[in-house]
Amino acid sequence: METEQLFKTLKIVLIMALILGVIGAVFYLVYGFTILWQAMAAGIITGFLLILVFIFLSLAVYSWLKLMLMKRELVKCRKELMAMSRKSAKDDQNNNEK
């Protein structure tokens, strides 16, 4: 009789240990999945931010090049304007002398 009672107690203890082990395994898997999920999310966010950095960097280079070309064109236009102004002043002097 005492042996049967010990076996029943042992079965209950084993079942409780098994249940606790399964719950622990589930918690461990969920924890591992959340760590993996966080790593994946961090990787995705990092990749997205790198793409944004490259886009903004290319826009900055494009804007800088456009500015340099506009300055160059402005210098050319200024020279042409000065030449036209000098020519106009000379023509005005010639017309006034006549």
Legacy VTK file of the C-alpha trace (Angstrom):
# vtk DataFile Version 3.0
C-alpha trace
ASCII
DATASET POLYDATA
POINTS 98 float
0.000 0.000 0.000
2.798 2.341 0.859
4.530 1.549 -2.439
1.377 2.430 -4.395
1.170 5.740 -2.579
4.816 6.457 -3.428
4.216 5.634 -7.096
1.178 7.959 -7.193
3.220 10.729 -5.572
6.097 10.056 -7.960
3.701 10.198 -10.942
2.287 13.508 -9.694
5.790 14.915 -9.191
6.881 13.728 -12.652
3.774 15.184 -14.288
4.329 18.510 -12.477
8.017 18.485 -13.516
7.028 17.726 -17.102
4.442 20.536 -17.104
6.973 22.959 -15.619
9.580 21.805 -18.149
7.171 22.345 -21.059
6.215 25.786 -19.740
9.915 26.629 -19.286
10.670 25.425 -22.824
7.819 27.520 -24.229
9.072 30.575 -22.315
12.609 29.908 -23.565
11.400 29.628 -27.167
9.305 32.782 -26.847
12.279 34.611 -25.318
14.553 33.371 -28.091
11.990 34.381 -30.691
11.694 37.875 -29.207
15.482 38.228 -29.221
15.532 37.055 -32.843
12.621 39.363 -33.684
14.407 42.321 -32.112
17.577 41.505 -34.029
15.638 41.291 -37.287
13.820 44.547 -36.563
17.098 46.257 -35.696
18.627 44.981 -38.916
15.681 46.215 -40.961
15.746 49.625 -39.291
19.510 49.880 -39.742
19.184 48.978 -43.410
16.394 51.528 -43.874
18.481 54.218 -42.196
21.481 53.351 -44.382
19.322 53.685 -47.472
18.135 57.101 -46.242
21.722 58.178 -45.561
22.766 57.215 -49.094
19.761 59.025 -50.578
20.484 62.202 -48.625
24.186 61.958 -49.427
23.452 61.649 -53.136
21.036 64.602 -52.910
23.711 66.665 -51.168
26.280 65.829 -53.855
23.736 66.596 -56.587
22.857 69.946 -54.973
26.530 70.838 -54.534
27.304 70.032 -58.174
24.290 72.005 -59.351
25.373 74.968 -57.216
28.907 74.842 -58.611
27.591 74.729 -62.190
25.221 77.613 -61.503
28.071 79.686 -60.054
30.147 78.936 -63.126
27.294 79.952 -65.400
26.752 83.093 -63.324
30.402 84.108 -63.767
30.067 83.637 -67.544
26.868 85.696 -67.654
28.479 88.415 -65.525
31.441 88.606 -67.919
29.105 88.806 -70.913
27.055 91.497 -69.185
30.185 93.530 -68.373
31.355 93.202 -71.988
27.953 94.328 -73.264
27.948 97.202 -70.783
31.387 98.361 -71.946
30.349 98.043 -75.575
27.167 99.974 -74.890
29.122 102.689 -73.072
31.546 102.977 -76.016
28.649 103.125 -78.491
27.004 105.832 -76.386
30.249 107.832 -76.342
30.627 107.479 -80.107
27.024 108.560 -80.668
27.430 111.540 -78.324
30.609 112.683 -80.120
28.868 112.751 -83.502
LINES 1 99
98 0 1 2 3 4 5 6 7 8 9 10 11 12 13 14 15 16 17 18 19 20 21 22 23 24 25 26 27 28 29 30 31 32 33 34 35 36 37 38 39 40 41 42 43 44 45 46 47 48 49 50 51 52 53 54 55 56 57 58 59 60 61 62 63 64 65 66 67 68 69 70 71 72 73 74 75 76 77 78 79 80 81 82 83 84 85 86 87 88 89 90 91 92 93 94 95 96 97
